[in-house]
Amino acid sequence: MNDKPIIEEGQKFPLTIKRLGINGEGIGFFKRNVIFVPGALPGEEITAQVTNIKRNFAEARILKMRKPSPHRQTPPCPIYDACGGCQLQHMTYSQQLVEKRDLVVQALERYLKGTDVLVNDTIGMEDPWHYRNKSQFQTRLKGTKVIAGLFAEGSHQLLDIEQCLVQHPDTTIITNAVKRILEELKMPIYDGKTMKGIIRTIVVRTGLKTGEIQLVLVTTRSKIPQKELLVEKLKAIDINLVSIVQNINKEKTSLIFGEETITLYGKDTIHEELGELAFDLSARAFFQLNPTQTVKLYDEIKRAAQLTGTEKVVDAYCGVGTIGLWLADGAGELRGMDIIHDSVVDAKANAKRQGVKAKYVTGTAEKWLELWSKEDFVPDVLTVDPPRTGLADSLLKTILNVKPERFVYTSCNPSTLAKDLQQLTKVYRIKYIQPVDMFPQTAQVEAVCLLERK
C-alpha cells in the first residue's frame, strides 16, 4: 500500500531544491514525493508545476523563481535550452565541480549506506570550453539550405549548429565549410523520414597536439555523385585536413557508423599524442573526447595503481590500449583484452609503436582472467574502464574469484559504480574515489576508484 500523498499533473506548490540529479536536473521533495525539476539548482526556492507523474517520482517545471542560487549564471550558448547537449551551463563552473562530487556521494548513499568512503574533490579544467576533439553532426535539408547539428532534446527536429562552445573550433570551422560545399554542389542530403538522399552525417576529429584533422562523410551508399569535384573542394578547406574518409551506413539506425570505410584522400588515420604516447586513429577508433582531461584521468589511474616495476597488470576493456600503455613503464608484465577485434589490432600496433611488450587478446575479460588464472597468471593490478552499464555480473564473479591484489575501477556512471561496489566490497576495501570532470557543462562525471584486497 502506498501511503504517500497523491500529487496530480498541473499541481503547483513551493519547492526547495536539495540536490542535483544524475541528468543535471534539480531534486526536491514535496510531501515525501521526489520531484525532478530540469533547470533548477540546489539551494533554489521555486514555485513548481507538475508536468509528468512516474511510478517513483514526478517531473515539474519552474513556474516562478522565488530565490535563485548564487551559483546561477546566464548560459553563454544561444541554443542551450533547445539543444540538450549540455545540462549545466546555467551553473558556475566551480559549483559544477562541487555538484559532480555530490553525484558520486549520492550514488554511494543509495547502494552503500553506512559505508564511510573517502571521495576527493573533483579535478576540473583550467578552461572548461572548446574541449571536444570530435563532432558528429547529422545533416538535413531545410529548403535548399544544408543544415547540420544535433536533434533538439526529445524531438526529431534537427538544430543547425553553426557554433558550439564545447567543440574544438577546428571541428566547427570544417563542418560549416562542408555544409556550404554540399549546398553548392546540390548534393543529395539524407532524409530521415523517407530514407532518401546520400549524405547523412559529417564527422570531424582533430588532433589537439598534432593539429591533424580527419573528415568523415557518412553516406547511405558507396556511390557519391561528383565525387572527384567534391573531394577537390573538401581538400581545399584547410591545410591540416590530412584524411578524408567515406563511411557507408545503409541501415535505419541511430548508430553513426556502418561497417565499410573508404579513404577518399590522404591518410587512413590521423596522428595524435597523449603525454609521451602517440596514436594513429582511424575513423571508427574510440579515443577520449577530451585529451586535456584524459591526461589527468590516466595520471590518477597510475597513482592508484602504485606500480613499482614488477607488477603483473591487466587492462580489461582495453580498447586501443591507452590505459595499459599509460601504465606500461611501471609494470613488470602487461596484458589486455577487448571484445572488439579491431581495437585489439590497434592496441597491438600502438604497443609496438611505443616499444612496449604487451599481450592483447580478443574476448571477454571474464573468459581470459579465468583462463589465465588456471595458468597461474593472476594480475597484481587489474584496471577497468567499462561502458556506462558497469561491469557484467559474470566479470564481477570472476574478479571476486580471481582476487587481484589491487583493482582500479574507472567509471563514467556513479550509479553503476556504486552498484558494482556493493558486490566488490565482499572482498575489497575502498581506499578512495577520485572524481574527474571529463565533460564540463554537462552532468557527466568520471571517477577513479581504488580497491585493495582485504
C-alpha positions as CSV (number, residue, x, y, z in Angstrom):
1,M,0.0,0.0,0.0
2,N,1.4,3.4,-1.0
3,D,0.8,5.9,1.8
4,K,2.4,8.9,0.0
5,P,0.0,11.8,-0.5
6,I,-1.1,11.8,-4.1
7,I,0.0,14.6,-6.4
8,E,-1.6,15.5,-9.7
9,E,-0.4,16.7,-13.1
10,G,-0.7,20.5,-13.2
11,Q,-0.5,20.9,-9.4
12,K,1.5,23.9,-8.2
13,F,3.5,24.1,-4.9
14,P,6.5,25.8,-3.3
15,L,9.7,23.6,-3.6
16,T,13.2,23.9,-2.2
17,I,15.8,22.2,-4.4
18,K,18.1,20.0,-2.3
19,R,20.4,18.3,-4.8
20,L,21.4,17.7,-8.4
21,G,20.2,14.6,-10.3
22,I,22.3,12.4,-12.5
23,N,21.0,14.1,-15.6
24,G,21.6,17.6,-14.2
25,E,18.0,18.3,-13.0
26,G,17.2,19.8,-9.6
27,I,15.7,17.4,-7.0
28,G,13.2,18.5,-4.3
29,F,10.8,16.8,-2.0
30,F,7.1,17.6,-1.7
31,K,5.1,15.6,0.9
32,R,7.6,12.7,0.7
33,N,7.3,12.7,-3.2
34,V,10.6,13.0,-5.2
35,I,10.3,15.9,-7.7
36,F,12.7,16.3,-10.6
37,V,12.9,19.9,-12.0
38,P,15.0,20.5,-15.1
39,G,17.0,23.7,-14.9
40,A,16.7,24.1,-11.1
41,L,19.8,24.3,-9.0
42,P,20.5,23.1,-5.4
43,G,19.5,25.7,-2.8
44,E,16.9,27.4,-5.0
45,E,13.4,28.1,-3.8
46,I,10.8,27.9,-6.6
47,T,7.1,27.5,-7.4
48,A,6.9,24.2,-9.2
49,Q,4.2,22.9,-11.5
50,V,3.9,19.1,-12.1
51,T,4.3,18.1,-15.7
52,N,4.6,14.4,-15.5
53,I,3.9,11.7,-12.9
54,K,6.0,8.5,-12.9
55,R,5.9,5.5,-10.6
56,N,8.6,6.6,-8.1
57,F,8.8,10.3,-8.8
58,A,7.2,13.3,-10.5
59,E,8.6,15.8,-13.0
60,A,7.9,19.5,-12.7
61,R,8.9,22.8,-14.3
62,I,9.9,26.1,-12.8
63,L,6.8,28.3,-12.7
64,K,8.4,31.0,-10.6
65,M,11.9,31.6,-9.3
66,R,11.4,32.7,-5.7
67,K,15.1,32.5,-4.6
68,P,17.8,31.9,-7.2
69,S,21.1,30.1,-6.4
70,P,24.1,32.4,-6.0
71,H,25.8,29.9,-8.5
72,R,23.2,30.5,-11.2
73,Q,24.5,32.3,-14.4
74,T,23.2,33.1,-17.9
75,P,24.2,30.2,-20.2
76,P,26.6,31.6,-22.8
77,C,25.2,29.3,-25.6
78,P,22.3,30.8,-27.6
79,I,20.7,27.4,-28.2
80,Y,21.4,25.9,-24.8
81,D,17.8,25.4,-23.8
82,A,16.8,23.6,-27.1
83,C,20.0,21.5,-27.6
84,G,20.2,19.4,-24.5
85,G,23.9,18.5,-25.3
86,C,25.0,20.4,-22.2
87,Q,22.9,20.4,-19.0
88,L,24.8,22.7,-16.6
89,Q,25.8,25.9,-18.5
90,H,23.4,27.8,-16.2
91,M,25.7,26.9,-13.2
92,T,29.1,28.5,-12.5
93,Y,32.0,26.1,-13.3
94,S,33.4,26.0,-9.7
95,Q,30.0,24.8,-8.4
96,Q,29.6,22.2,-11.2
97,L,32.7,20.5,-9.7
98,V,31.2,20.6,-6.2
99,E,27.9,19.1,-7.5
100,K,29.7,16.4,-9.6
101,R,31.4,15.1,-6.4
102,D,28.0,15.1,-4.8
103,L,26.6,12.9,-7.6
104,V,29.2,10.3,-6.6
105,V,28.3,10.7,-2.9
106,Q,24.6,10.3,-3.7
107,A,25.2,7.0,-5.5
108,L,27.2,5.7,-2.6
109,E,24.4,6.6,-0.2
110,R,22.0,4.7,-2.3
111,Y,24.0,1.5,-2.6
112,L,26.5,1.5,0.3
113,K,24.5,3.1,3.1
114,G,26.6,3.5,6.2
115,T,29.9,2.8,4.5
116,D,32.5,5.5,5.0
117,V,34.1,6.2,1.7
118,L,36.7,9.0,1.0
119,V,35.5,11.0,-2.0
120,N,38.1,13.6,-3.1
121,D,37.2,17.0,-4.7
122,T,36.6,16.8,-8.4
123,I,39.5,17.5,-10.7
124,G,38.4,20.2,-13.2
125,M,39.7,22.1,-16.2
126,E,41.5,25.4,-16.3
127,D,39.4,26.3,-19.4
128,P,36.2,24.3,-19.4
129,W,35.2,25.3,-23.0
130,H,36.1,24.1,-26.6
131,Y,37.5,20.8,-25.3
132,R,35.8,18.2,-27.5
133,N,38.1,16.9,-30.3
134,K,35.4,15.3,-32.3
135,S,31.9,16.3,-33.6
136,Q,29.3,14.1,-35.2
137,F,26.6,16.3,-36.8
138,Q,23.6,14.8,-38.7
139,T,22.7,16.6,-42.0
140,R,19.3,17.5,-43.4
141,L,17.9,19.9,-46.0
142,K,15.9,23.0,-44.9
143,G,14.5,24.3,-48.2
144,T,17.7,24.5,-50.3
145,K,20.0,25.0,-47.3
146,V,22.1,22.2,-45.9
147,I,22.0,22.1,-42.1
148,A,24.0,20.0,-39.7
149,G,23.8,19.6,-36.0
150,L,22.1,17.7,-33.2
151,F,18.4,16.8,-32.6
152,A,16.7,19.1,-30.1
153,E,16.2,17.2,-26.9
154,G,13.3,14.7,-27.1
155,S,12.4,15.6,-30.7
156,H,13.1,14.8,-34.4
157,Q,13.9,18.5,-35.1
158,L,17.5,19.0,-36.2
159,L,19.2,22.1,-34.8
160,D,21.6,23.7,-37.2
161,I,24.7,24.3,-35.1
162,E,27.0,27.0,-36.5
163,Q,28.8,27.5,-33.2
164,C,29.3,25.1,-30.3
165,L,31.0,26.3,-27.2
166,V,32.2,22.8,-26.1
167,Q,33.6,21.8,-29.5
168,H,37.1,22.5,-30.6
169,P,36.9,25.4,-33.0
170,D,38.5,23.4,-35.8
171,T,35.7,20.9,-35.8
172,T,33.2,23.7,-36.2
173,I,35.0,25.5,-39.0
174,I,35.4,22.3,-41.0
175,T,31.8,21.3,-40.5
176,N,30.4,24.7,-41.6
177,A,32.7,24.7,-44.7
178,V,31.5,21.2,-45.6
179,K,27.8,22.3,-45.4
180,R,28.5,25.1,-47.8
181,I,30.2,22.8,-50.3
182,L,27.4,20.2,-50.1
183,E,24.9,23.0,-50.7
184,E,26.9,24.5,-53.6
185,L,27.2,21.1,-55.4
186,K,23.5,20.3,-54.6
187,M,24.5,17.0,-53.0
188,P,21.6,14.6,-52.2
189,I,21.2,15.0,-48.4
190,Y,19.7,12.2,-46.3
191,D,16.1,12.5,-45.2
192,G,15.4,10.5,-42.0
193,K,11.7,10.1,-42.9
194,T,11.9,8.9,-46.5
195,M,15.4,7.3,-46.1
196,K,16.2,9.0,-49.5
197,G,19.4,11.0,-50.1
198,I,23.1,10.1,-49.6
199,I,25.0,12.3,-47.2
200,R,23.8,11.6,-43.6
201,T,26.5,12.7,-41.1
202,I,29.6,14.9,-41.0
203,V,32.2,13.7,-38.6
204,V,35.3,15.8,-37.8
205,R,38.1,14.8,-35.5
206,T,41.1,17.0,-34.7
207,G,44.5,16.0,-33.1
208,L,44.9,18.6,-30.3
209,K,48.6,18.0,-30.1
210,T,49.4,17.4,-33.8
211,G,46.8,19.7,-35.4
212,E,45.9,17.0,-37.9
213,I,42.3,16.8,-39.0
214,Q,40.1,14.0,-40.3
215,L,36.8,14.5,-42.0
216,V,34.4,11.6,-42.4
217,L,31.3,11.7,-44.6
218,V,28.8,9.0,-43.6
219,T,26.7,8.1,-46.6
220,T,23.8,5.8,-47.3
221,R,25.6,4.2,-50.3
222,S,29.1,3.9,-51.8
223,K,28.4,5.9,-55.0
224,I,28.6,9.7,-54.5
225,P,27.7,12.0,-57.4
226,Q,30.5,14.4,-58.5
227,K,32.9,12.6,-56.1
228,E,36.2,13.9,-57.6
229,L,34.9,17.5,-57.6
230,L,33.6,17.1,-54.0
231,V,36.9,15.8,-52.8
232,E,38.9,18.6,-54.5
233,K,36.7,21.2,-52.8
234,L,36.9,19.5,-49.4
235,K,40.7,19.2,-49.6
236,A,40.9,23.0,-50.1
237,I,39.1,23.7,-46.8
238,D,42.2,23.5,-44.5
239,I,45.9,22.6,-45.0
240,N,45.7,20.4,-41.8
241,L,42.9,18.2,-43.3
242,V,45.1,15.2,-43.9
243,S,42.4,12.5,-44.1
244,I,39.1,12.5,-45.9
245,V,37.1,9.3,-45.4
246,Q,33.7,7.9,-46.5
247,N,31.9,5.5,-44.2
248,I,28.8,3.7,-45.6
249,N,25.8,3.2,-43.3
250,K,22.8,1.9,-45.2
251,E,20.7,1.0,-42.1
252,K,17.8,2.9,-40.5
253,T,19.6,3.2,-37.2
254,S,20.7,5.8,-34.6
255,L,24.2,4.4,-34.9
256,I,26.5,6.8,-36.7
257,F,28.9,4.4,-38.5
258,G,28.4,1.5,-40.8
259,E,30.9,-1.4,-41.3
260,E,32.5,-0.2,-44.6
261,T,35.1,2.7,-44.7
262,I,36.8,4.0,-47.8
263,T,39.7,6.6,-47.8
264,L,38.9,9.3,-50.4
265,Y,42.0,11.5,-49.8
266,G,45.2,11.4,-47.8
267,K,45.9,9.0,-44.9
268,D,43.5,6.4,-43.4
269,T,44.3,7.8,-39.9
270,I,45.3,10.9,-38.1
271,H,48.2,11.1,-35.6
272,E,47.6,12.2,-32.1
273,E,49.8,12.3,-29.0
274,L,48.8,11.9,-25.3
275,G,51.5,12.7,-22.9
276,E,54.5,10.7,-24.0
277,L,52.4,8.3,-26.1
278,A,51.5,8.5,-29.8
279,F,48.4,7.0,-31.5
280,D,47.1,6.7,-35.1
281,L,43.3,7.0,-35.1
282,S,41.1,5.5,-37.8
283,A,37.6,6.9,-38.4
284,R,35.9,4.4,-36.1
285,A,38.6,4.1,-33.4
286,F,37.5,5.1,-30.0
287,F,39.6,7.9,-28.4
288,Q,38.8,10.1,-25.5
289,L,36.9,13.2,-26.5
290,N,38.8,15.5,-24.0
291,P,42.5,14.8,-24.4
292,T,43.5,17.5,-21.9
293,Q,41.5,15.9,-19.1
294,T,42.4,12.4,-20.3
295,V,46.0,13.0,-19.2
296,K,44.7,14.0,-15.7
297,L,42.4,10.9,-15.6
298,Y,45.2,8.5,-16.7
299,D,47.6,10.0,-14.2
300,E,45.0,9.3,-11.5
301,I,44.7,5.7,-12.6
302,K,48.6,5.5,-12.5
303,R,48.6,7.0,-9.0
304,A,46.0,4.4,-7.8
305,A,47.9,1.5,-9.4
306,Q,51.0,2.2,-7.3
307,L,53.3,0.4,-9.7
308,T,56.9,-0.4,-8.7
309,G,58.1,-2.0,-12.0
310,T,57.4,-5.7,-11.1
311,E,53.6,-6.0,-11.1
312,K,51.5,-8.1,-13.5
313,V,48.9,-5.6,-14.9
314,V,45.7,-6.5,-16.8
315,D,43.9,-3.8,-18.7
316,A,40.3,-5.1,-19.2
317,Y,38.1,-3.3,-21.8
318,C,41.4,-2.2,-23.2
319,G,40.1,-0.5,-26.4
320,V,43.1,0.7,-28.4
321,G,45.4,0.1,-25.3
322,T,45.6,3.7,-24.0
323,I,45.3,3.0,-20.2
324,G,47.6,-0.1,-20.2
325,L,50.2,1.8,-22.3
326,W,50.0,4.7,-19.8
327,L,50.9,2.2,-17.0
328,A,53.4,0.1,-19.0
329,D,56.6,1.9,-17.8
330,G,55.8,0.8,-14.2
331,A,54.6,-2.7,-15.0
332,G,56.5,-6.0,-15.0
333,E,54.1,-7.6,-17.4
334,L,51.1,-6.1,-19.3
335,R,48.1,-7.9,-20.8
336,G,44.8,-6.6,-22.1
337,M,41.6,-7.8,-23.7
338,D,38.6,-6.3,-25.6
339,I,35.6,-7.9,-27.3
340,I,36.1,-5.7,-30.4
341,H,38.8,-7.3,-32.6
342,D,39.7,-4.1,-34.5
343,S,40.5,-2.4,-31.1
344,V,42.8,-5.3,-30.2
345,V,44.6,-5.0,-33.6
346,D,45.0,-1.2,-32.9
347,A,46.2,-1.9,-29.3
348,K,48.9,-4.3,-30.6
349,A,50.1,-1.7,-33.2
350,N,50.1,1.0,-30.6
351,A,52.1,-1.1,-28.1
352,K,54.6,-1.9,-30.9
353,R,54.9,1.7,-31.8
354,Q,55.7,2.7,-28.2
355,G,58.2,-0.2,-27.9
356,V,56.0,-1.8,-25.2
357,K,55.9,-5.6,-24.8
358,A,52.3,-6.4,-24.2
359,K,49.9,-9.3,-24.8
360,Y,46.5,-8.2,-26.3
361,V,43.7,-10.7,-27.0
362,T,40.1,-10.7,-28.3
363,G,37.4,-11.8,-25.9
364,T,35.7,-11.0,-22.6
365,A,37.6,-10.1,-19.5
366,E,36.0,-12.9,-17.5
367,K,37.0,-15.5,-20.1
368,W,40.6,-14.5,-20.2
369,L,41.0,-13.8,-16.4
370,E,39.7,-17.3,-15.6
371,L,41.8,-18.9,-18.3
372,W,45.0,-17.1,-17.2
373,S,44.4,-17.9,-13.5
374,K,44.4,-21.6,-14.4
375,E,47.8,-21.0,-15.9
376,D,48.9,-19.4,-12.7
377,F,48.8,-15.8,-14.0
378,V,46.9,-13.6,-11.6
379,P,47.2,-9.9,-12.0
380,D,48.6,-7.8,-9.1
381,V,46.7,-4.9,-10.6
382,L,43.5,-5.0,-12.6
383,T,42.3,-1.9,-14.3
384,V,38.9,-1.5,-15.9
385,D,37.1,1.3,-17.7
386,P,33.7,-0.2,-18.6
387,P,30.8,1.3,-20.5
388,R,28.0,3.2,-18.6
389,T,26.3,-0.1,-17.8
390,G,29.2,-1.0,-15.5
391,L,30.7,-4.5,-15.1
392,A,28.9,-7.6,-16.3
393,D,27.8,-9.9,-13.5
394,S,29.9,-12.7,-14.9
395,L,33.0,-10.4,-14.7
396,L,32.2,-9.3,-11.1
397,K,32.0,-13.0,-10.1
398,T,35.3,-13.7,-11.9
399,I,37.1,-10.8,-10.1
400,L,35.8,-11.9,-6.7
401,N,37.1,-15.4,-7.6
402,V,40.5,-14.5,-9.1
403,K,41.1,-11.7,-6.4
404,P,43.8,-9.4,-7.9
405,E,45.7,-7.6,-5.2
406,R,44.7,-4.1,-6.4
407,F,41.8,-3.1,-8.6
408,V,41.5,0.3,-10.2
409,Y,37.9,0.9,-11.4
410,T,37.4,3.9,-13.7
411,S,33.7,4.7,-14.1
412,C,31.7,7.1,-16.2
413,N,28.5,6.4,-14.3
414,P,28.4,6.9,-10.5
415,S,25.2,4.7,-10.1
416,T,26.6,1.6,-11.8
417,L,30.0,2.1,-10.0
418,A,28.2,2.2,-6.6
419,K,26.1,-0.8,-7.6
420,D,29.2,-2.8,-8.5
421,L,31.0,-1.7,-5.3
422,Q,28.2,-3.4,-3.4
423,Q,29.5,-6.7,-4.7
424,L,33.2,-5.9,-4.7
425,T,33.3,-4.9,-1.1
426,K,32.8,-8.6,-0.1
427,V,36.5,-9.0,-1.0
428,Y,37.8,-5.4,-1.4
429,R,38.3,-2.3,0.8
430,I,37.5,1.0,-1.0
431,K,40.6,3.2,-0.4
432,Y,39.2,6.3,-2.1
433,I,37.3,7.7,-5.1
434,Q,38.7,10.5,-7.2
435,P,36.1,12.3,-9.5
436,V,37.4,13.8,-12.7
437,D,35.4,16.2,-14.9
438,M,35.9,15.0,-18.4
439,F,32.8,16.8,-19.8
440,P,32.4,20.4,-18.4
441,Q,29.0,22.0,-18.8
442,T,27.3,18.5,-18.8
443,A,26.1,16.4,-15.9
444,Q,28.6,13.6,-16.6
445,V,31.4,12.8,-14.2
446,E,34.1,10.2,-14.3
447,A,35.6,8.6,-11.2
448,V,38.7,6.6,-10.4
449,C,38.1,4.2,-7.5
450,L,41.0,2.3,-5.8
451,L,40.1,-1.0,-4.3
452,E,42.5,-3.1,-2.3
453,R,42.0,-6.8,-1.3
454,K,41.0,-7.2,2.3
